[in-house]
Structures are given as C-alpha cells and as structure tokens.
C-alpha cells in the first residue's frame, strides 16, 4: 500500500495544479497562454504517466484504477478542447471535473490508510 499511497498522493498534487490553472483563467476572465502551455507541457503529461503507472500495477485498489481511467479520459478531452476552441465554460467544467476526481482519490486514500490506535 505504501507504493499506492505515494502514487495517489502524486496524482492528487498534479490534479491540484491542473485545477489551479483552470481557476486562474476563470479568475482573470481571459485565456492565459502560459497556463495552457504549463498544462500541456507539464501537468497533463505527468498526471497521465502517473495514472498509467497506477493502472498498470502500482495501485491495487480497483476503484483507484477506475478513477485513474476517468482522469485519463478527462485529460484526453482537455487536450481536444485546448487544440480546438476552448471556452470559459469549458474551463469551469474541467475545473469542476478535476476537483471531483481529486476529491474521490483523496477519499479513497483516506479509506485505505489504517488508523493507528495508541
């Protein structure tokens, strides 16, 4: 479980960064090129790689793997929108979806950790 916990923790951190980039665009009220470049060159590929590793064996909990598959689908949709016509509403929807997936991973992570009783 230690490897899985570490992997999920890294995925959660990247999801926080992705969510933050989407929210930054929403707060500024305009499309931020640096946010898109950072997403495309850094956070999306890293998150994708971490999720693939999780699915391929680092993670043992089936629901964690399923959430990672949902994250991969969302990343694919984000890329499609970024390379075509992304709207402010898309930024909002993606921020909400990423947040939901992150929260689900955090809940799974909490459930998987044993509680130590002194």
N, CA, C and O atoms as CSV, one atom per row, in Angstrom:
chain,resi,resn,atom,element,x,y,z
A,1,UNK,N,N,0.806,-1.202,0.000
A,1,UNK,CA,C,0.000,0.000,0.000
A,1,UNK,C,C,0.843,1.258,0.000
A,1,UNK,O,O,0.387,2.324,-0.415
A,2,UNK,N,N,2.084,1.131,0.470
A,2,UNK,CA,C,2.949,2.316,0.534
A,2,UNK,C,C,3.165,2.889,-0.860
A,2,UNK,O,O,3.082,4.102,-1.049
A,3,UNK,N,N,3.444,2.025,-1.842
A,3,UNK,CA,C,3.646,2.488,-3.215
A,3,UNK,C,C,2.399,3.137,-3.784
A,3,UNK,O,O,2.468,4.158,-4.468
A,4,UNK,N,N,1.259,2.531,-3.491
A,4,UNK,CA,C,-0.010,3.076,-3.982
A,4,UNK,C,C,-0.306,4.428,-3.339
A,4,UNK,O,O,-0.725,5.366,-4.018
A,5,UNK,N,N,-0.092,4.521,-2.052
A,5,UNK,CA,C,-0.330,5.775,-1.338
A,5,UNK,C,C,0.548,6.889,-1.908
A,5,UNK,O,O,0.075,8.004,-2.130
A,6,UNK,N,N,1.816,6.589,-2.141
A,6,UNK,CA,C,2.752,7.556,-2.718
A,6,UNK,C,C,2.286,7.978,-4.109
A,6,UNK,O,O,2.289,9.164,-4.438
A,7,UNK,N,N,1.886,6.999,-4.924
A,7,UNK,CA,C,1.444,7.273,-6.297
A,7,UNK,C,C,0.191,8.147,-6.295
A,7,UNK,O,O,0.115,9.134,-7.027
A,8,UNK,N,N,-0.774,7.786,-5.484
A,8,UNK,CA,C,-2.027,8.544,-5.415
A,8,UNK,C,C,-1.762,9.956,-4.907
A,8,UNK,O,O,-2.368,10.915,-5.385
A,9,UNK,N,N,-0.864,10.083,-3.946
A,9,UNK,CA,C,-0.509,11.407,-3.430
A,9,UNK,C,C,0.069,12.278,-4.547
A,9,UNK,O,O,-0.260,13.461,-4.639
A,10,UNK,N,N,0.916,11.713,-5.382
A,10,UNK,CA,C,1.499,12.467,-6.503
A,10,UNK,C,C,0.433,12.856,-7.525
A,10,UNK,O,O,0.473,13.960,-8.067
A,11,UNK,N,N,-0.514,11.966,-7.792
A,11,UNK,CA,C,-1.605,12.276,-8.729
A,11,UNK,C,C,-2.456,13.417,-8.171
A,11,UNK,O,O,-2.819,14.343,-8.896
A,12,UNK,N,N,-2.768,13.343,-6.890
A,12,UNK,CA,C,-3.578,14.386,-6.246
A,12,UNK,C,C,-2.885,15.743,-6.366
A,12,UNK,O,O,-3.539,16.745,-6.657
A,13,UNK,N,N,-1.593,15.786,-6.148
A,13,UNK,CA,C,-0.860,17.053,-6.245
A,13,UNK,C,C,-0.927,17.627,-7.655
A,13,UNK,O,O,-1.082,18.836,-7.825
A,14,UNK,N,N,-0.813,16.775,-8.660
A,14,UNK,CA,C,-0.901,17.258,-10.040
A,14,UNK,C,C,-2.319,17.722,-10.370
A,14,UNK,O,O,-2.502,18.713,-11.077
A,15,UNK,N,N,-3.321,17.005,-9.859
A,15,UNK,CA,C,-4.708,17.430,-10.087
A,15,UNK,C,C,-4.967,18.793,-9.460
A,15,UNK,O,O,-5.695,19.611,-10.022
A,16,UNK,N,N,-4.371,19.038,-8.297
A,16,UNK,CA,C,-4.485,20.364,-7.677
A,16,UNK,C,C,-3.899,21.444,-8.579
A,16,UNK,O,O,-4.475,22.523,-8.713
A,17,UNK,N,N,-2.768,21.161,-9.190
A,17,UNK,CA,C,-2.133,22.134,-10.086
A,17,UNK,C,C,-2.994,22.378,-11.334
A,17,UNK,O,O,-3.149,23.515,-11.777
A,18,UNK,N,N,-3.545,21.303,-11.888
A,18,UNK,CA,C,-4.404,21.442,-13.072
A,18,UNK,C,C,-5.631,22.283,-12.722
A,18,UNK,O,O,-5.991,23.210,-13.448
A,19,UNK,N,N,-6.258,21.947,-11.612
A,19,UNK,CA,C,-7.432,22.699,-11.156
A,19,UNK,C,C,-7.078,24.174,-10.946
A,19,UNK,O,O,-7.849,25.060,-11.314
A,20,UNK,N,N,-5.926,24.426,-10.363
A,20,UNK,CA,C,-5.486,25.791,-10.117
A,20,UNK,C,C,-5.290,26.564,-11.423
A,20,UNK,O,O,-5.650,27.738,-11.506
A,21,UNK,N,N,-4.730,25.921,-12.427
A,21,UNK,CA,C,-4.547,26.590,-13.722
A,21,UNK,C,C,-5.895,26.955,-14.347
A,21,UNK,O,O,-6.063,28.057,-14.870
A,22,UNK,N,N,-6.849,26.031,-14.291
A,22,UNK,CA,C,-8.174,26.342,-14.838
A,22,UNK,C,C,-8.828,27.478,-14.067
A,22,UNK,O,O,-9.422,28.375,-14.666
A,23,UNK,N,N,-8.723,27.447,-12.750
A,23,UNK,CA,C,-9.321,28.506,-11.937
A,23,UNK,C,C,-8.630,29.853,-12.155
A,23,UNK,O,O,-9.279,30.897,-12.091
A,24,UNK,N,N,-7.329,29.837,-12.410
A,24,UNK,CA,C,-6.608,31.084,-12.685
A,24,UNK,C,C,-7.161,31.753,-13.937
A,24,UNK,O,O,-7.323,32.973,-13.973
A,25,UNK,N,N,-7.446,30.974,-14.941
A,25,UNK,CA,C,-8.027,31.520,-16.174
A,25,UNK,C,C,-9.406,32.102,-15.874
A,25,UNK,O,O,-9.749,33.179,-16.362
A,26,UNK,N,N,-10.196,31.387,-15.068
A,26,UNK,CA,C,-11.535,31.880,-14.733
A,26,UNK,C,C,-11.469,33.166,-13.922
A,26,UNK,O,O,-12.258,34.083,-14.149
A,27,UNK,N,N,-10.543,33.240,-12.987
A,27,UNK,CA,C,-10.419,34.438,-12.150
A,27,UNK,C,C,-9.956,35.647,-12.947
A,27,UNK,O,O,-10.411,36.765,-12.708
A,28,UNK,N,N,-9.071,35.427,-13.873
A,28,UNK,CA,C,-8.569,36.532,-14.699
A,28,UNK,C,C,-9.591,36.941,-15.755
A,28,UNK,O,O,-9.560,38.061,-16.265
A,29,UNK,N,N,-10.494,36.021,-16.074
A,29,UNK,CA,C,-11.520,36.329,-17.063
A,29,UNK,C,C,-11.010,36.336,-18.488
A,29,UNK,O,O,-11.688,36.811,-19.399
A,30,UNK,N,N,-9.801,35.801,-18.679
A,30,UNK,CA,C,-9.267,35.720,-20.046
A,30,UNK,C,C,-8.351,34.506,-20.155
A,30,UNK,O,O,-7.823,33.988,-19.171
A,31,UNK,N,N,-8.200,34.102,-21.352
A,31,UNK,CA,C,-7.378,32.941,-21.699
A,31,UNK,C,C,-5.915,33.245,-21.404
A,31,UNK,O,O,-5.375,34.230,-21.906
A,32,UNK,N,N,-5.282,32.427,-20.612
A,32,UNK,CA,C,-3.873,32.623,-20.258
A,32,UNK,C,C,-3.017,31.611,-21.005
A,32,UNK,O,O,-3.085,30.414,-20.729
A,33,UNK,N,N,-2.225,32.076,-21.934
A,33,UNK,CA,C,-1.398,31.179,-22.730
A,33,UNK,C,C,-0.417,30.399,-21.862
A,33,UNK,O,O,-0.197,29.209,-22.090
A,34,UNK,N,N,0.173,31.062,-20.870
A,34,UNK,CA,C,1.141,30.361,-20.030
A,34,UNK,C,C,0.496,29.212,-19.258
A,34,UNK,O,O,1.152,28.201,-19.010
A,35,UNK,N,N,-0.765,29.344,-18.874
A,35,UNK,CA,C,-1.468,28.263,-18.187
A,35,UNK,C,C,-1.642,27.061,-19.108
A,35,UNK,O,O,-1.451,25.916,-18.698
A,36,UNK,N,N,-2.005,27.336,-20.349
A,36,UNK,CA,C,-2.207,26.260,-21.316
A,36,UNK,C,C,-0.885,25.563,-21.612
A,36,UNK,O,O,-0.834,24.335,-21.669
A,37,UNK,N,N,0.176,26.326,-21.800
A,37,UNK,CA,C,1.482,25.726,-22.063
A,37,UNK,C,C,1.943,24.887,-20.879
A,37,UNK,O,O,2.473,23.791,-21.062
A,38,UNK,N,N,1.748,25.388,-19.681
A,38,UNK,CA,C,2.145,24.655,-18.477
A,38,UNK,C,C,1.340,23.357,-18.355
A,38,UNK,O,O,1.887,22.309,-18.012
A,39,UNK,N,N,0.053,23.438,-18.635
A,39,UNK,CA,C,-0.788,22.240,-18.615
A,39,UNK,C,C,-0.290,21.217,-19.632
A,39,UNK,O,O,-0.079,20.050,-19.300
A,40,UNK,N,N,-0.105,21.667,-20.882
A,40,UNK,CA,C,0.286,20.758,-21.964
A,40,UNK,C,C,1.687,20.193,-21.827
A,40,UNK,O,O,1.934,19.040,-22.180
A,41,UNK,N,N,2.591,20.990,-21.322
A,41,UNK,CA,C,3.988,20.563,-21.282
A,41,UNK,C,C,4.378,19.903,-19.968
A,41,UNK,O,O,5.410,19.236,-19.895
A,42,UNK,N,N,3.573,20.080,-18.935
A,42,UNK,CA,C,3.984,19.618,-17.616
A,42,UNK,C,C,2.918,18.785,-16.903
A,42,UNK,O,O,3.084,17.577,-16.733
A,43,UNK,N,N,1.838,19.422,-16.492
A,43,UNK,CA,C,0.884,18.761,-15.603
A,43,UNK,C,C,0.079,17.641,-16.264
A,43,UNK,O,O,-0.119,16.589,-15.656
A,44,UNK,N,N,-0.382,17.846,-17.485
A,44,UNK,CA,C,-1.154,16.789,-18.136
A,44,UNK,C,C,-0.292,15.551,-18.421
A,44,UNK,O,O,-0.713,14.440,-18.097
A,45,UNK,N,N,0.919,15.709,-19.027
A,45,UNK,CA,C,1.733,14.506,-19.270
A,45,UNK,C,C,2.147,13.793,-17.980
A,45,UNK,O,O,2.155,12.563,-17.927
A,46,UNK,N,N,2.486,14.552,-16.955
A,46,UNK,CA,C,2.899,13.938,-15.694
A,46,UNK,C,C,1.736,13.184,-15.053
A,46,UNK,O,O,1.901,12.056,-14.591
A,47,UNK,N,N,0.577,13.802,-15.028
A,47,UNK,CA,C,-0.608,13.147,-14.460
A,47,UNK,C,C,-0.946,11.893,-15.254
A,47,UNK,O,O,-1.273,10.852,-14.684
A,48,UNK,N,N,-0.864,12.004,-16.557
A,48,UNK,CA,C,-1.134,10.867,-17.432
A,48,UNK,C,C,-0.185,9.708,-17.120
A,48,UNK,O,O,-0.623,8.566,-16.982
A,49,UNK,N,N,1.097,9.996,-17.009
A,49,UNK,CA,C,2.083,8.961,-16.707
A,49,UNK,C,C,1.851,8.321,-15.351
A,49,UNK,O,O,1.956,7.102,-15.215
A,50,UNK,N,N,1.540,9.123,-14.355
A,50,UNK,CA,C,1.273,8.596,-13.013
A,50,UNK,C,C,0.032,7.707,-13.017
A,50,UNK,O,O,0.012,6.665,-12.361
A,51,UNK,N,N,-0.995,8.110,-13.746
A,51,UNK,CA,C,-2.216,7.303,-13.826
A,51,UNK,C,C,-1.965,5.986,-14.554
A,51,UNK,O,O,-2.470,4.945,-14.135
A,52,UNK,N,N,-1.206,6.019,-15.618
A,52,UNK,CA,C,-0.885,4.788,-16.356
A,52,UNK,C,C,-0.113,3.830,-15.459
A,52,UNK,O,O,-0.401,2.633,-15.436
A,53,UNK,N,N,0.871,4.347,-14.716
A,53,UNK,CA,C,1.626,3.504,-13.782
A,53,UNK,C,C,0.700,2.897,-12.732
A,53,UNK,O,O,0.836,1.725,-12.379
A,54,UNK,N,N,-0.226,3.685,-12.243
A,54,UNK,CA,C,-1.182,3.212,-11.241
A,54,UNK,C,C,-2.020,2.069,-11.814
A,54,UNK,O,O,-2.166,1.021,-11.186
A,55,UNK,N,N,-2.560,2.280,-12.996
A,55,UNK,CA,C,-3.408,1.277,-13.648
A,55,UNK,C,C,-2.607,0.011,-13.962
A,55,UNK,O,O,-3.119,-1.100,-13.827
A,56,UNK,N,N,-1.353,0.184,-14.381
A,56,UNK,CA,C,-0.519,-0.946,-14.789
A,56,UNK,C,C,0.062,-1.759,-13.639
A,56,UNK,O,O,0.786,-2.728,-13.870
A,57,UNK,N,N,-0.244,-1.379,-12.408
A,57,UNK,CA,C,0.201,-2.255,-11.338
A,57,UNK,C,C,0.628,-1.632,-10.037
A,57,UNK,O,O,0.665,-2.326,-9.021
A,58,UNK,N,N,0.952,-0.358,-10.015
A,58,UNK,CA,C,1.360,0.257,-8.752
A,58,UNK,C,C,0.179,0.242,-7.771
A,58,UNK,O,O,0.356,-0.011,-6.579
A,59,UNK,N,N,-1.010,0.512,-8.282
A,59,UNK,CA,C,-2.205,0.580,-7.444
A,59,UNK,C,C,-2.935,-0.761,-7.460
A,59,UNK,O,O,-3.094,-1.389,-8.507
A,60,UNK,N,N,-3.368,-1.177,-6.295
A,60,UNK,CA,C,-4.054,-2.472,-6.153
A,60,UNK,C,C,-5.561,-2.329,-5.989
A,60,UNK,O,O,-6.306,-3.268,-6.270
A,61,UNK,N,N,-6.012,-1.175,-5.540
A,61,UNK,CA,C,-7.443,-0.970,-5.305
A,61,UNK,C,C,-8.124,-0.673,-6.641
A,61,UNK,O,O,-7.757,0.268,-7.345
A,62,UNK,N,N,-9.118,-1.489,-6.972
A,62,UNK,CA,C,-9.789,-1.355,-8.272
A,62,UNK,C,C,-10.404,0.025,-8.475
A,62,UNK,O,O,-10.308,0.584,-9.568
A,63,UNK,N,N,-11.029,0.581,-7.451
A,63,UNK,CA,C,-11.677,1.898,-7.614
A,63,UNK,C,C,-10.641,2.975,-7.904
A,63,UNK,O,O,-10.917,3.910,-8.655
A,64,UNK,N,N,-9.455,2.857,-7.318
A,64,UNK,CA,C,-8.388,3.820,-7.606
A,64,UNK,C,C,-8.019,3.739,-9.082
A,64,UNK,O,O,-7.831,4.766,-9.735
A,65,UNK,N,N,-7.916,2.525,-9.607
A,65,UNK,CA,C,-7.608,2.349,-11.033
A,65,UNK,C,C,-8.712,2.935,-11.902
A,65,UNK,O,O,-8.436,3.555,-12.929
A,66,UNK,N,N,-9.960,2.739,-11.493
A,66,UNK,CA,C,-11.097,3.283,-12.256
A,66,UNK,C,C,-11.060,4.808,-12.283
A,66,UNK,O,O,-11.313,5.418,-13.322
A,67,UNK,N,N,-10.747,5.421,-11.151
A,67,UNK,CA,C,-10.652,6.887,-11.101
A,67,UNK,C,C,-9.521,7.343,-12.018
A,67,UNK,O,O,-9.662,8.343,-12.722
A,68,UNK,N,N,-8.405,6.623,-12.015
A,68,UNK,CA,C,-7.291,6.971,-12.908
A,68,UNK,C,C,-7.707,6.868,-14.371
A,68,UNK,O,O,-7.285,7.684,-15.191
A,69,UNK,N,N,-8.523,5.882,-14.705
A,69,UNK,CA,C,-9.032,5.776,-16.077
A,69,UNK,C,C,-9.913,6.974,-16.422
A,69,UNK,O,O,-9.858,7.490,-17.538
A,70,UNK,N,N,-10.725,7.413,-15.463
A,70,UNK,CA,C,-11.562,8.605,-15.668
A,70,UNK,C,C,-10.686,9.848,-15.852
A,70,UNK,O,O,-10.996,10.716,-16.667
A,71,UNK,N,N,-9.606,9.926,-15.100
A,71,UNK,CA,C,-8.677,11.057,-15.235
A,71,UNK,C,C,-8.066,11.060,-16.631
A,71,UNK,O,O,-7.963,12.113,-17.261
A,72,UNK,N,N,-7.658,9.880,-17.121
A,72,UNK,CA,C,-7.081,9.796,-18.470
A,72,UNK,C,C,-8.072,10.242,-19.536
A,72,UNK,O,O,-7.692,10.925,-20.487
A,73,UNK,N,N,-9.339,9.863,-19.386
A,73,UNK,CA,C,-10.374,10.301,-20.339
A,73,UNK,C,C,-10.547,11.820,-20.282
A,73,UNK,O,O,-10.695,12.477,-21.313
A,74,UNK,N,N,-10.526,12.359,-19.080
A,74,UNK,CA,C,-10.672,13.807,-18.916
A,74,UNK,C,C,-9.492,14.542,-19.539
A,74,UNK,O,O,-9.677,15.574,-20.185
A,75,UNK,N,N,-8.288,14.024,-19.353
A,75,UNK,CA,C,-7.094,14.628,-19.963
A,75,UNK,C,C,-7.219,14.639,-21.476
A,75,UNK,O,O,-6.877,15.627,-22.127
A,76,UNK,N,N,-7.709,13.545,-22.032
A,76,UNK,CA,C,-7.907,13.473,-23.490
A,76,UNK,C,C,-8.904,14.542,-23.952
A,76,UNK,O,O,-8.687,15.199,-24.971
A,77,UNK,N,N,-9.983,14.711,-23.206
A,77,UNK,CA,C,-10.979,15.731,-23.549
A,77,UNK,C,C,-10.401,17.143,-23.412
A,77,UNK,O,O,-10.678,18.015,-24.235
A,78,UNK,N,N,-9.602,17.360,-22.375
A,78,UNK,CA,C,-8.957,18.668,-22.189
A,78,UNK,C,C,-8.080,18.983,-23.396
A,78,UNK,O,O,-8.138,20.086,-23.939
A,79,UNK,N,N,-7.277,18.023,-23.812
A,79,UNK,CA,C,-6.390,18.242,-24.967
A,79,UNK,C,C,-7.175,18.544,-26.232
A,79,UNK,O,O,-6.799,19.421,-27.009
A,80,UNK,N,N,-8.269,17.814,-26.437
A,80,UNK,CA,C,-9.099,18.059,-27.621
A,80,UNK,C,C,-9.629,19.490,-27.620
A,80,UNK,O,O,-9.608,20.166,-28.649
A,81,UNK,N,N,-10.099,19.942,-26.478
A,81,UNK,CA,C,-10.658,21.300,-26.374
A,81,UNK,C,C,-9.568,22.360,-26.519
A,81,UNK,O,O,-9.763,23.374,-27.188
A,82,UNK,N,N,-8.428,22.120,-25.891
A,82,UNK,CA,C,-7.343,23.104,-25.961
A,82,UNK,C,C,-6.877,23.293,-27.395
A,82,UNK,O,O,-6.588,24.411,-27.821
A,83,UNK,N,N,-6.804,22.194,-28.139
A,83,UNK,CA,C,-6.313,22.287,-29.509
A,83,UNK,C,C,-7.382,22.778,-30.477
A,83,UNK,O,O,-7.074,23.104,-31.623
A,84,UNK,N,N,-8.608,22.834,-30.040
A,84,UNK,CA,C,-9.685,23.342,-30.882
A,84,UNK,C,C,-10.151,24.683,-30.324
A,84,UNK,O,O,-9.385,25.647,-30.311
A,85,UNK,N,N,-11.371,24.752,-29.872
A,85,UNK,CA,C,-11.906,26.014,-29.357
A,85,UNK,C,C,-12.355,25.812,-27.926
A,85,UNK,O,O,-13.431,25.268,-27.679
A,86,UNK,N,N,-11.537,26.247,-26.981
A,86,UNK,CA,C,-11.897,26.115,-25.568
A,86,UNK,C,C,-12.568,27.398,-25.102
A,86,UNK,O,O,-12.127,28.501,-25.427
A,87,UNK,N,N,-13.630,27.239,-24.345
A,87,UNK,CA,C,-14.402,28.397,-23.873
A,87,UNK,C,C,-14.235,28.554,-22.358
A,87,UNK,O,O,-13.686,27.685,-21.682
A,88,UNK,N,N,-14.716,29.664,-21.859
A,88,UNK,CA,C,-14.695,29.904,-20.422
A,88,UNK,C,C,-15.514,28.833,-19.697
A,88,UNK,O,O,-15.140,28.379,-18.615
A,89,UNK,N,N,-16.614,28.442,-20.297
A,89,UNK,CA,C,-17.459,27.388,-19.721
A,89,UNK,C,C,-16.702,26.056,-19.673
A,89,UNK,O,O,-16.858,25.294,-18.719
A,90,UNK,N,N,-15.882,25.769,-20.694
A,90,UNK,CA,C,-15.056,24.556,-20.678
A,90,UNK,C,C,-14.077,24.586,-19.508
A,90,UNK,O,O,-13.892,23.583,-18.820
A,91,UNK,N,N,-13.448,25.748,-19.287
A,91,UNK,CA,C,-12.520,25.878,-18.171
A,91,UNK,C,C,-13.243,25.564,-16.857
A,91,UNK,O,O,-12.719,24.844,-16.006
A,92,UNK,N,N,-14.441,26.108,-16.705
A,92,UNK,CA,C,-15.223,25.891,-15.487
A,92,UNK,C,C,-15.568,24.407,-15.333
A,92,UNK,O,O,-15.406,23.839,-14.253
A,93,UNK,N,N,-16.040,23.788,-16.405
A,93,UNK,CA,C,-16.418,22.369,-16.357
A,93,UNK,C,C,-15.220,21.472,-16.040
A,93,UNK,O,O,-15.323,20.551,-15.231
A,94,UNK,N,N,-14.084,21.751,-16.685
A,94,UNK,CA,C,-12.897,20.938,-16.432
A,94,UNK,C,C,-12.397,21.134,-14.995
A,94,UNK,O,O,-11.974,20.170,-14.357
A,95,UNK,N,N,-12.439,22.345,-14.490
A,95,UNK,CA,C,-12.025,22.598,-13.105
A,95,UNK,C,C,-12.906,21.799,-12.141
A,95,UNK,O,O,-12.406,21.218,-11.178
A,96,UNK,N,N,-14.200,21.771,-12.397
A,96,UNK,CA,C,-15.131,21.031,-11.543
A,96,UNK,C,C,-14.901,19.524,-11.636
A,96,UNK,O,O,-14.925,18.824,-10.624
A,97,UNK,N,N,-14.678,19.031,-12.850
A,97,UNK,CA,C,-14.446,17.587,-13.026
A,97,UNK,C,C,-13.144,17.151,-12.368
A,97,UNK,O,O,-13.095,16.119,-11.700
A,98,UNK,N,N,-12.095,17.937,-12.557
A,98,UNK,CA,C,-10.803,17.615,-11.951
A,98,UNK,C,C,-10.937,17.637,-10.426
A,98,UNK,O,O,-10.397,16.770,-9.739
A,99,UNK,N,N,-11.651,18.623,-9.906
A,99,UNK,CA,C,-11.852,18.722,-8.453
A,99,UNK,C,C,-12.586,17.492,-7.934
A,99,UNK,O,O,-12.206,16.931,-6.906
A,100,UNK,N,N,-13.625,17.074,-8.631
A,100,UNK,CA,C,-14.412,15.904,-8.240
A,100,UNK,C,C,-13.527,14.647,-8.217
A,100,UNK,O,O,-13.579,13.866,-7.267
A,101,UNK,N,N,-12.730,14.462,-9.251
A,101,UNK,CA,C,-11.843,13.293,-9.320
A,101,UNK,C,C,-10.791,13.340,-8.207
A,101,UNK,O,O,-10.479,12.319,-7.595
A,102,UNK,N,N,-10.256,14.518,-7.957
A,102,UNK,CA,C,-9.263,14.680,-6.888
A,102,UNK,C,C,-9.873,14.333,-5.540
A,102,UNK,O,O,-9.269,13.613,-4.745
A,103,UNK,N,N,-11.072,14.846,-5.284
A,103,UNK,CA,C,-11.746,14.577,-4.014
A,103,UNK,C,C,-12.008,13.074,-3.844
A,103,UNK,O,O,-11.883,12.530,-2.747
A,104,UNK,N,N,-12.367,12.430,-4.930
A,104,UNK,CA,C,-12.617,10.992,-4.859
A,104,UNK,C,C,-11.325,10.230,-4.533
A,104,UNK,O,O,-11.334,9.311,-3.714
A,105,UNK,N,N,-10.234,10.610,-5.167
A,105,UNK,CA,C,-8.951,9.980,-4.846
A,105,UNK,C,C,-8.557,10.232,-3.396
A,105,UNK,O,O,-8.057,9.332,-2.721
A,106,UNK,N,N,-8.778,11.442,-2.920
A,106,UNK,CA,C,-8.451,11.759,-1.530
A,106,UNK,C,C,-9.274,10.902,-0.564
A,106,UNK,O,O,-8.761,10.443,0.456
A,107,UNK,N,N,-10.536,10.693,-0.888
A,107,UNK,CA,C,-11.388,9.862,-0.040
A,107,UNK,C,C,-10.917,8.402,-0.067
A,107,UNK,O,O,-10.874,7.747,0.974
A,108,UNK,N,N,-10.571,7.898,-1.236
A,108,UNK,CA,C,-10.043,6.535,-1.343
A,108,UNK,C,C,-8.745,6.381,-0.562
A,108,UNK,O,O,-8.508,5.361,0.085
A,109,UNK,N,N,-7.918,7.404,-0.635
A,109,UNK,CA,C,-6.642,7.384,0.078
A,109,UNK,C,C,-6.880,7.343,1.588
A,109,UNK,O,O,-6.196,6.618,2.310
A,110,UNK,N,N,-7.846,8.119,2.056
A,110,UNK,CA,C,-8.178,8.137,3.487
A,110,UNK,C,C,-8.678,6.772,3.956
A,110,UNK,O,O,-8.294,6.287,5.021
A,111,UNK,N,N,-9.534,6.168,3.148
A,111,UNK,CA,C,-10.112,4.869,3.498
A,111,UNK,C,C,-9.053,3.770,3.535
A,111,UNK,O,O,-9.160,2.824,4.315
A,112,UNK,N,N,-8.038,3.897,2.694
A,112,UNK,CA,C,-7.011,2.861,2.591
A,112,UNK,C,C,-5.985,2.927,3.716
A,112,UNK,O,O,-5.310,1.936,3.996
A,113,UNK,N,N,-5.862,4.075,4.357
A,113,UNK,CA,C,-4.863,4.235,5.424
A,113,UNK,C,C,-5.400,3.634,6.728
A,113,UNK,O,O,-6.497,3.971,7.173
A,114,UNK,N,N,-4.621,2.754,7.323
A,114,UNK,CA,C,-5.055,2.205,8.611
A,114,UNK,C,C,-4.960,3.270,9.700
A,114,UNK,O,O,-4.058,4.107,9.697
A,115,UNK,N,N,-5.889,3.219,10.608
A,115,UNK,CA,C,-5.904,4.143,11.736
A,115,UNK,C,C,-5.112,3.512,12.864
A,115,UNK,O,O,-5.399,2.392,13.287
A,116,UNK,N,N,-4.118,4.233,13.344
A,116,UNK,CA,C,-3.311,3.719,14.446
A,116,UNK,C,C,-3.952,4.110,15.769
A,116,UNK,O,O,-4.306,5.267,15.999
A,117,UNK,N,N,-4.089,3.122,16.619
A,117,UNK,CA,C,-4.659,3.355,17.945
A,117,UNK,C,C,-3.535,3.184,18.955
A,117,UNK,O,O,-2.830,2.175,18.960
A,118,UNK,N,N,-3.384,4.173,19.795
A,118,UNK,CA,C,-2.319,4.114,20.801
A,118,UNK,C,C,-2.821,3.547,22.095
A,118,UNK,O,O,-2.058,3.425,23.054
